Amino acid sequence: MKINLLKGKMAERGIDGIRMSQLIGRTPSYMYNHLKKPDSLLLSEIYVICEVLEIPFEDIPKYFPKEGERC
């Protein structure tokens, strides 16, 4: 599951949902809701998350599925 990849990467870096929400300028509830459905994040938010978690931009599809794709 791609959501597990993202959560695993967050855990590796010691970043929880609250801290990630601060980094993207959103509320914790926004972040937790969007972690359940990462295809609903804004592209600008995805870029910040990738930078923070050191995810190469070419790996975005591995962590953030296209709309309608199972995650």
MOWOUR-V132409 format. One record per residue. N is the residue number from 1. D_LAST is the distance of its C-alpha to the last C-alpha in whole Angstrom. Layout:
# MOWOUR-V132409
n:N d_last:D_LAST
n:N d_last:D_LAST
This chain:
# MOWOUR-V132409
n:1 d_last:5
n:2 d_last:5
n:3 d_last:6
n:4 d_last:9
n:5 d_last:10
n:6 d_last:11
n:7 d_last:12
n:8 d_last:14
n:9 d_last:15
n:10 d_last:16
n:11 d_last:18
n:12 d_last:20
n:13 d_last:21
n:14 d_last:22
n:15 d_last:21
n:16 d_last:19
n:17 d_last:18
n:18 d_last:22
n:19 d_last:23
n:20 d_last:20
n:21 d_last:20
n:22 d_last:24
n:23 d_last:23
n:24 d_last:21
n:25 d_last:24
n:26 d_last:22
n:27 d_last:23
n:28 d_last:21
n:29 d_last:20
n:30 d_last:18
n:31 d_last:16
n:32 d_last:15
n:33 d_last:14
n:34 d_last:12
n:35 d_last:10
n:36 d_last:9
n:37 d_last:8
n:38 d_last:8
n:39 d_last:9
n:40 d_last:12
n:41 d_last:13
n:42 d_last:17
n:43 d_last:17
n:44 d_last:20
n:45 d_last:18
n:46 d_last:15
n:47 d_last:19
n:48 d_last:20
n:49 d_last:17
n:50 d_last:17
n:51 d_last:21
n:52 d_last:21
n:53 d_last:19
n:54 d_last:20
n:55 d_last:17
n:56 d_last:19
n:57 d_last:18
n:58 d_last:18
n:59 d_last:15
n:60 d_last:13
n:61 d_last:11
n:62 d_last:10
n:63 d_last:9
n:64 d_last:8
n:65 d_last:6
n:66 d_last:9
n:67 d_last:10
n:68 d_last:9
n:69 d_last:6
n:70 d_last:4
n:71 d_last:0
